[in-house]
Amino acid sequence: MSILKTLKGASVAVAIAGASLSGVFAEDIAITGGTAFTKGGKGKVENATILVADGKITSVTAGGDVPSGYRVIDASGQWVTVGLMATGTTLGLTEVPLSGSLNDATAGSAKNTIGLDVTYAIDPSSTLIPVTRIEGITRAVTGLTNTKDYWLGQGAVIHLGNGFDLVEKQGAYIGLQISEGAASKAGGSRAALWQEIYAKLEDARPEPEADAKGDEKAEKKDGKKKKPSAEAKALKRLFDGKTSLMVTANRAADILQVIRLKKHFGFNVILNEGVEAWRVADELAKADIPVVLDALESLPQSFETLGATQTNAGRLAKAGVTIAITGKGSHNARLMPQNAGNAVSNGLSWEAAMDAMTVGPAEIFGLSDSYGTLEAGKDADIVVWDGDPIEVMTSPTAVLIKGDQIELVSRQTRLRDRYLDLTRSPQFKK
Amino acid sequence: MLAAGITGSAGAQKRELVTINKDPFPSSYTRLESVPTLITNATVLDGKGGLMEGADVLMQDGKIKRVGKNLKAPRGARTIDGTGKWVTPGIIDVHSHLGVYPSPGTQSHADGNEIGEPVTADVWVEHSNWPQDPGFVRAAAGGVTALQLLPGSANLVGGRSVTLKNVPGRVAQDMKFPGAPYGAKMACGENPKRVYGTGENNPTLHRPYTRMGNVAGYRQAFADAQAYQREWDKYERDFKAGKDVLPPKRDINLETMAGILAGDILVHMHCYRADDMGTMLDVMKEFNYQITSFQHATESYKIADKLAENNVCSAMWADWWGFKMEAYDGIRENIPFVHKAGACAIVHSDSEEGIQRLNQEAAKALADGRKVGLDISKAEAWTWLSLNPAKSLGIDKMTGTLEKGKDADVVLWDGDPFSVYTSAEVTFVDGAPVYDRTNPDFNPVMDFELGQPGEGDVE
């Protein structure tokens, strides 16, 4: 029985691994002549030759030769960076959230909230994906924004390339919300909220010796091991260090509680939003908690965000906190570089802003082995820009995702081309 | 009472003609104190399509005194070296809910939609404006010198708008732009359907449920306004003919609708889809009024020629799209396409966040237009932020360009305002700084922010 189960499990794993190959990368590509930034905002290489084979970067050299058989993308006079990674998105989960029907980013009446896994909901045909990727965003963290309580299930990292399987990392984090709204779902007060959170996590916390005995007992009683629930599996991964707890909190006092939570349990914690994070920047740095933030927050829009300021990102980076700049939900995920630019206007260095869209998120969400820098062995997520990527008047001229050059076309560019000259009316043509 | 008794005994003395005070909430705006200010050697966008390099701008007594080269500073003037910097007319946002959906956004502060019936032309948004909204200062930090507050879009007719100077005020009237005409907010499409179709917000009247229900609602409201106006006209005619007549009962709702028909109140029409806009152009012709602007207008690019022909402005986002069905066809080239067709293009925010960086929104739209071959200069693109919005609010004689005699509503930028790295350094309203990045201690701190974390930290 148990052998059969194991085999079954293995075959499923193989099937998933197979499906995750999103295309065939027959083409070898050389990107030449541009100014490349190999590591976020650092590692500047002039007149760079970047070679891509089988979906991977094979080399980055200054003025290097192009082997025969490579298709050349001339990036002379242009900037070349790693494809950007937008965090805090709902890409693939939503289409027209307000008045359309499709919105898999919220699960208001789902019973099990920790175990929810967004990878089951991701739609690779979402029109938002081409709209976003032609702006140079090649990866995204995507996840739930609301459930019936304050646990937000498990978010994923996806790539925005071609193919049906966009999932790069399933269970990239477990989401948790600390806010007035969350407190009201827990009984009305943060006192109740934290009590429930601690109880849930203490319950799931593995106790090495007792755990083994408990398992034996359970096995004896049932004659077999109890199957762990989706929630138990998710929390086990958290305690095993395979995923992180991403906690959305804004008020400085709440953030200090998040720091205490990490100290208590010892697992990986990411702070999300963190509008007042700058007020406790040193504590966050000391606790090694990275922050995923919206760099544009500047208004006291609630009593939890009275300290909102666009200097947040700059102040956090200065204190040594690893940051990722979010891309604002779904349709505006593509505005992430503009958000980063505003952080630069308010005290973040350009280098740090580029890091916050590439190596920062790669590190925070555990993708550094395959993505985040332009170096041999990494996935070829590469963007050629007609100027400084962060500038508002700049846009990509070429985008590669896992070595596949995507067409810079979306529903929007198709509409644009249709109406560039109004003469087509009343005929509707492609 | 006594007078009535006397006239009664003396026989039928003539009553006075009753006329309606059109300005019962007059502006109490007064200029902030200012010194003459000369900005020298800057790159100047005049707001009507011109760019001058190495130019000076002189502001005095709240007005633009001169724009040119080698101007002399008057006695006592503040002189600012504008080398490497840019000067533009102040940004005017025609679509804001600051003050009526202020920060903090608590339910107690949600004063923007008079939900309950589809036509609420009787409400005036200025009566919801909380001048202590910290958003006004952030907007000033983004170069905004004037703005139109609009009621929300829950209703077919949402009520009257108000145009403000972006200055600190103790009462709402302190901010009212003197001489600005009133506007009315009307809304097409999904919102009125959503708010009323279920009956949730008006159990006695489950309409409008559809777009055709929307249109029926506007038409009936205008027809009622025509009848109301006829009553008043008859009263006036009869009075002038010497008849002993009493005036009709005032209907505050129909007063606004009649004001639209009379051309006194400018219509700002929230519509996204091209077909909705086309329908509204027909309603406009049926009742013979003028739609001043379509707001949001994500599909203006599909009918830009018709909008030019009908002299209707489009207030648009640079790139917002898709959050609802009627925004699904939003494209990044909407603004430049409208501009190219010769129609009036405006960049608007409808956002307490977006209003802080409308210059960047214009920059994005400009870049997207250029990428498909539209030859538009930065100087022309600035008309989307100042002159065109001023036109649509009926204040272009007073502000919107850097021309002698106009209000000194001016922004000094620390670089090219079409760059994300550029910030407004000083924002002047009528020649007085309302925000000064070089002098943060003098920047307004709203009452709400006093003693709170982040006090005065407006960046």
HADDOCK unambig.tbl for C-alpha pairs under 7 A between the chains (distance, minus, plus):
assign (segid A and resid 96 and name CA) (segid B and resid 322 and name CA) 5.72 0.50 0.50
assign (segid A and resid 96 and name CA) (segid B and resid 323 and name CA) 5.16 0.50 0.50
assign (segid A and resid 96 and name CA) (segid B and resid 324 and name CA) 5.16 0.50 0.50
assign (segid A and resid 96 and name CA) (segid B and resid 325 and name CA) 6.19 0.50 0.50
assign (segid A and resid 97 and name CA) (segid B and resid 323 and name CA) 5.69 0.50 0.50
assign (segid A and resid 97 and name CA) (segid B and resid 324 and name CA) 6.35 0.50 0.50
assign (segid A and resid 98 and name CA) (segid B and resid 323 and name CA) 5.80 0.50 0.50
assign (segid A and resid 98 and name CA) (segid B and resid 324 and name CA) 4.94 0.50 0.50
assign (segid A and resid 99 and name CA) (segid B and resid 324 and name CA) 4.90 0.50 0.50
assign (segid A and resid 99 and name CA) (segid B and resid 325 and name CA) 5.80 0.50 0.50
assign (segid A and resid 100 and name CA) (segid B and resid 324 and name CA) 6.43 0.50 0.50
assign (segid A and resid 100 and name CA) (segid B and resid 325 and name CA) 6.02 0.50 0.50
assign (segid A and resid 298 and name CA) (segid B and resid 458 and name CA) 6.84 0.50 0.50
assign (segid A and resid 298 and name CA) (segid B and resid 459 and name CA) 6.76 0.50 0.50
assign (segid A and resid 299 and name CA) (segid B and resid 103 and name CA) 6.76 0.50 0.50
assign (segid A and resid 299 and name CA) (segid B and resid 135 and name CA) 6.74 0.50 0.50
assign (segid A and resid 300 and name CA) (segid B and resid 103 and name CA) 5.80 0.50 0.50
assign (segid A and resid 300 and name CA) (segid B and resid 104 and name CA) 5.64 0.50 0.50
assign (segid A and resid 301 and name CA) (segid B and resid 103 and name CA) 4.52 0.50 0.50
assign (segid A and resid 301 and name CA) (segid B and resid 104 and name CA) 4.05 0.50 0.50
assign (segid A and resid 301 and name CA) (segid B and resid 105 and name CA) 5.35 0.50 0.50
assign (segid A and resid 302 and name CA) (segid B and resid 103 and name CA) 6.86 0.50 0.50
assign (segid A and resid 302 and name CA) (segid B and resid 104 and name CA) 4.56 0.50 0.50
assign (segid A and resid 302 and name CA) (segid B and resid 105 and name CA) 5.98 0.50 0.50
assign (segid A and resid 302 and name CA) (segid B and resid 106 and name CA) 7.00 0.50 0.50
assign (segid A and resid 303 and name CA) (segid B and resid 104 and name CA) 6.87 0.50 0.50
assign (segid A and resid 306 and name CA) (segid B and resid 452 and name CA) 6.68 0.50 0.50
assign (segid A and resid 306 and name CA) (segid B and resid 453 and name CA) 5.66 0.50 0.50
assign (segid A and resid 306 and name CA) (segid B and resid 454 and name CA) 6.32 0.50 0.50
assign (segid A and resid 307 and name CA) (segid B and resid 453 and name CA) 4.80 0.50 0.50
assign (segid A and resid 307 and name CA) (segid B and resid 454 and name CA) 4.16 0.50 0.50
assign (segid A and resid 308 and name CA) (segid B and resid 454 and name CA) 6.63 0.50 0.50
assign (segid A and resid 309 and name CA) (segid B and resid 457 and name CA) 6.51 0.50 0.50
assign (segid A and resid 309 and name CA) (segid B and resid 458 and name CA) 6.60 0.50 0.50
assign (segid A and resid 309 and name CA) (segid B and resid 459 and name CA) 5.85 0.50 0.50
assign (segid A and resid 310 and name CA) (segid B and resid 459 and name CA) 5.47 0.50 0.50
assign (segid A and resid 311 and name CA) (segid B and resid 459 and name CA) 6.58 0.50 0.50
assign (segid A and resid 331 and name CA) (segid B and resid 321 and name CA) 6.73 0.50 0.50
assign (segid A and resid 331 and name CA) (segid B and resid 322 and name CA) 6.56 0.50 0.50
assign (segid A and resid 338 and name CA) (segid B and resid 420 and name CA) 6.88 0.50 0.50
assign (segid A and resid 341 and name CA) (segid B and resid 420 and name CA) 5.65 0.50 0.50
assign (segid A and resid 341 and name CA) (segid B and resid 421 and name CA) 6.30 0.50 0.50
assign (segid A and resid 342 and name CA) (segid B and resid 420 and name CA) 6.35 0.50 0.50
assign (segid A and resid 342 and name CA) (segid B and resid 421 and name CA) 6.71 0.50 0.50
assign (segid A and resid 344 and name CA) (segid B and resid 421 and name CA) 6.81 0.50 0.50
assign (segid A and resid 345 and name CA) (segid B and resid 421 and name CA) 5.06 0.50 0.50
assign (segid A and resid 345 and name CA) (segid B and resid 422 and name CA) 6.94 0.50 0.50
assign (segid A and resid 346 and name CA) (segid B and resid 459 and name CA) 6.91 0.50 0.50
assign (segid A and resid 391 and name CA) (segid B and resid 419 and name CA) 6.38 0.50 0.50
assign (segid A and resid 391 and name CA) (segid B and resid 420 and name CA) 5.66 0.50 0.50
assign (segid A and resid 392 and name CA) (segid B and resid 360 and name CA) 6.67 0.50 0.50
assign (segid A and resid 392 and name CA) (segid B and resid 363 and name CA) 6.56 0.50 0.50
assign (segid A and resid 392 and name CA) (segid B and resid 364 and name CA) 5.57 0.50 0.50
assign (segid A and resid 392 and name CA) (segid B and resid 419 and name CA) 6.46 0.50 0.50
assign (segid A and resid 392 and name CA) (segid B and resid 420 and name CA) 5.83 0.50 0.50
assign (segid A and resid 393 and name CA) (segid B and resid 363 and name CA) 6.13 0.50 0.50
assign (segid A and resid 393 and name CA) (segid B and resid 364 and name CA) 5.40 0.50 0.50
assign (segid A and resid 393 and name CA) (segid B and resid 367 and name CA) 5.07 0.50 0.50
assign (segid A and resid 412 and name CA) (segid B and resid 331 and name CA) 5.35 0.50 0.50
assign (segid A and resid 416 and name CA) (segid B and resid 331 and name CA) 6.59 0.50 0.50
assign (segid A and resid 416 and name CA) (segid B and resid 333 and name CA) 6.91 0.50 0.50
assign (segid A and resid 419 and name CA) (segid B and resid 302 and name CA) 6.25 0.50 0.50
